[in-house]
Amino acid sequence: LEEDIVEGLSGMEDSACTSGFSVMIKESCDGMGDVSEKHGGGPAVPEKAVRYSFTVMSVSVLADEQEEEVTVFTEPKPNSELSCKPLCLMFVDESDHETLTAVLGPVVAERNAMKESRLILSVGGLPRSFRFHFRGTGYDEKMVREVEGMEASGSTYVCTLCDSTRAEASENMVLHSITRSHEENLDRYEIWRTNPFSESVDELRDRVKGISAKPFMETQPTMDALHCDIGNATEFYKIFQDEIGEVYQKVKPSREERRSWRAALDKQLRKKMKLKPVMRMNGNYARKLMTQEAVEAICELVPSEERREALRELMTIYIQMKPVWRATCPAKECPDQLCRYS
């Protein structure tokens, strides 16, 4: 990165930029799935692997006697695998909390040491001091639950960001806020471990809101573009079924009725869009479903012209807004949509 940093410093007084450098690092960790040999007897190690990697997102500097930081380097393709450097590849099952903790323990210790210290490097012929800031955003839900000590995704405590249970979430789909934090998870684990109020298992579990293992890595709440697509498509898939069955005219449709609406939708999507029904929504299905072409096919099954127009309009708005969560930098790439998004 030396050339990029020196280029970013051009026009600034060299001697004023020897300290005050801040480096923002994105951390990622994910399971790589089954890596077993398909033939022959391999070594006695787990047949799954986990990769821990990092991306240098930006480097900024606060020059002497200046009040604002100046960004001297920004990673142009932060989501590219070319900028994502593997730090640790390990034979371990990501569901094995104890082994994962043991293997990643030294990485976490090193990271904590780096947060509290400065690295002095010679850049452009002068020694310069760098501080590191880590953002653990490259984790999927399964890994967040693993490293933050939460129960697995089948838990009553359905959210990794707040304390909602499944029942509470189904009653309230809108008014939520991020309340969980790494520090609170650590405190709750101590309560789970020591049970200071001598409560029953159910009472204790309710008190700690599903924290049952020691959190060992801090993560930042994020939503990646793929899962935005999947979440939105899942909701639209339900809306399409309801519109085919004109659910707004019915008091309480039976399970058989709902099943017939879904079958009709699946049949039409297979016929017109070559989309085979899936057990669980995936990215490719979601992207094909959320198109004007798909809506036109579905509108053939919707009896009311007024509802057909509403569906077309809804999809038009969705497609217009899509760049907001697909873009690398929405403020630069699609500022108009970003303003309208909220």
N, C-alpha and C positions, 0 to 999 in steps of 0.2 A: 504493500500500500504506500510505500515511501513516495513514489512518483506522484500518486494522486494527492497525497497530503501536501507535498511541496507545491504542486500546481494550485491547490486550493488556497495556499498561503500567499500566492503572488499578489502583489499590491499592498501587503501588510508589512509593517516594520519587523524584520526578522528577529531582532533582539528582544522585542516585546512579546514574542510568542514562544517562549521556552517552557513555560509552565501553564497550567490551566487547561490542558487537553482533556476532553471527556470522550470516551469510547462507549457507544451503545451496542450491546451484544444481544442478539436474539438466540435463545436456547431452544433446542428441539430434541425430543426423545420419543421414539416410537418402536413398537415391535415390528420385526421384519418377517414374521410368520414362520412357516415350516422351512427349515434349511437342512432337513435330514438327507442322507444319501439314499438314492432310490434303489441301490443295489450294493451288496457287499456289507461287511460288518464295520461300522465306523467306531470312533472312540466313545467311551462311556461319558458323554456330556449331553446336556439338554439339546433336543433337536429343534429348538427355537432360538432366535437371536434378537437382540435389542441394539439399536444404534442411538448413541447420544451425539448430537452435533451442534454446531454454532454458526451464526452468520454475523459478520461485522456490519451493522446496519448504518452507522454514521460515526464520523469523528468531528467534534466541534472544539473550538478554542475560545477561551476568554482572555483576550490580550490585556497586558498591563494597562491600568488606568481606564479600562473600558467597562461599561455596565452590562452590555449584552453579548451573549455568545455568538460566534460566527461559525456556521457549518462549513468545514473545509472538505469533507468527503461524505457522499451519500451513496449507498449501494444502489446502482441503477436497476438491478433485477433481484430484489430481496427474496422473491419466491422461487428463484431458479435453483436447481440442485447444484449448479456450478459454483454458486456463492455459499452453499451450505457445506461447511467443512466437518467431516466426521472426526470426533475426538476420541470416541470409545465404542468399539464393536465388541459385543460380548455374547457368548453362548449362555443364554438364560431365558426362562419363560417370564414374560412381563407380568404374569399373574402370580409369580412366586415372590411375595413381598420381601421375605427374609433375604433371599439370595440377591435380589435386585438392590436392596438396601446395602448389603455388604459390598457389592461390586461398585455401586455409584457413590458409596461413602467417601472415598478419597477425592472424587471429582467435586463433590459438594464442599468438602473441607478446603480444597484448593480455591474454589470459587469464592468462599467466604473470606479467605485470606486475601484474595485479589481485591475484593470490595473495600477492604480496610487499608490497602497499601497503594503505593504509586509505582509505576514502571518507568524507568528512565532509559530512553533509547536515543541513539544518534540518528536524527532525521535531517537531511539537508545540511549536514556538517555541524549541526549544533545539538547538544544533549537536550532532550525535551521530556517533560514529565506527563505521564498519562494516567488518568483514573478510569476505572472500568465500572460500568453500570449494566446489570444483567436483567433481561426481561424474559421470563419463562413463558413464552407464548406458543411454542411449537409442540403442544401436547394435545392429544385427543382426549375425549371424556374418560376413556378407560384408564389412560395413563395419569390423568389428573387425579382420579379417584385413588389410584395406586400410590402416588408419591405424596398426596395430601392426607393419607390415612383414612379415607372414606370407605364405606361399604361399596360393594360392586353395584353395577348399574341396575340390577333387579331390586335394589333397596327401596323401602318405603320412602326414604328421603331422596326424591327424584332429581334434585338439582344440585350441581356442584357450586353454585353461586349464592344460593340462599337456603333457608331451613325448611322450605315447603315440603309437605308430604304429597303423595300422589293425590289423595283426597282433596287437600287444600288447593293443589294446582288445577284440578279439574273444575273446582268451583270458581276459581279466580284466574282467568287466562291473561289478564292485562296488568294489574297493579302489582308489579314486583320490583324489588331493588336488590342490588348486590350487597349482601350482608356478611358473607363468609370471608375470613382472612386467614393467612397462614398462622399468625400469632394466636388467633382464637382457636384454630384447629389444634395447636399444640396444647393450649390450656385445657381444651375439652378432652384431649387424650389423657392428660394427667388425672382428670376427674374420672375418666373411664378406668384407668389403671388402679387408682387408689380407692375409689368409691367412698369419698369422705362422709357422705350422708347415710351410709349403710342402706342403700335403696335396693329394690329388687332389680333383676336384669331389665325388665321392661321400663321401669321408671328411670333407670340409669341411662338406657339407650335413648329415651325421650329427652333426657337432660343434655346429652352430648350430640344429639341430632345426627346419629349415624357415623360418628368418628370412632373407629375401633382398632386402629393401628397408629403407630407413631409417624406423624408427617415428617418427611426428611428433605423435601425440596419445595421451595416457594414457586407457585405458578401465578400467572396473570390471567384474568378472565378475558377470553377472546372468542370470536366466532369466525371460522374461516369461510371463504366464499363457497366452497363445495357444500358445506353443511347448511349454509343459507339456502342454496339451491334445493337441497334435499328437503329441508324443513318447509319451505314455501310450496314445493311441488306436492308434498304430503297433504297439506291443507287444501290445495286446489283440487287434488284428486277426490277429496271428500265433498268439496263444493260441487264438482261435476256430477257426482252420483246423486246428490240432493236435488240438483236442477233437473236431471233426467227424470227423477221420480216426483218432481213438483212437491217437495217436502213442505214448502211454505203453505200448502193448502191442507196439509194433513195434521191431525192432532198428535198422534203417536204411532208412526209406522211400525209394522211388525218386522221381526228379524228376517222373515222370508222375503218381504218386500224389498228391504235394503239389499239383501243378497241378490235379488233379481236386477236391481239397478246397477250393482257393481258388475254383474255378469254382462249386462248390456254394454256398459262402458268399456270393459276389457275386450269384448268382441269387436266393438267399433274401432278401438285403438289398434287392435291387431290387424284388422282389415284395411284401415286407411293409413295408418302410420307405421305398420310393421313392428308394433311394440308388443312384445309378449308380456303377459302378466308376471309380476315379480312378487315374491313373498315379502321383500323388504325394499323400500325405495333406495335406488342407487343414483349416482351422479349422471350417468348416461341417460337413464330413463327420465330423470328429472328435467334434463336440458331439452330432450325431445318433446316431453309433455308440455313444457311451458313455452309454446310457440303459437303464433296465429293460425298456422296450418292445423295444429291439434284442436284448437278451439273451434275452427270451422267444421271439423269432423264431428266434434261433440255436439255442436249446435244442431246438427241434423236430427239428434235424438231429443232435443229440448222442445216441448210443444209450444210454449209461448214466445211470440216474436219479441215482446218487450224484454223477456228474460234473456233471450239470445243476444240482443243488443247490449244488455248490461254485462254479459259475460265477455263479449268482444271488447267492450270499453275497459273492463277490468284487466284483461290480458294486455291491452295496449299500454295502459299505465304501468303495469308490471315490467314490460319489456323496456319502456323508457327509463324506469328507475334501476334496472339491473346493473348498469355500469357503476352505480354507487358502491355496491359491495364486491363487484368483480375487479374494479380498477386497483392498481397498485397504490396510486395516490389520487383519491377522488377529488381533493381540493384543487388539484392542477388539471386533471384529465376531464372532469365533468362537473365544474363548479355550479352550473345551473341546476342540474338534477340534484346535487347535494343540498342546495338551498330549498328545493321543493320537497325533499325527502321527508323532513321532519313534519 
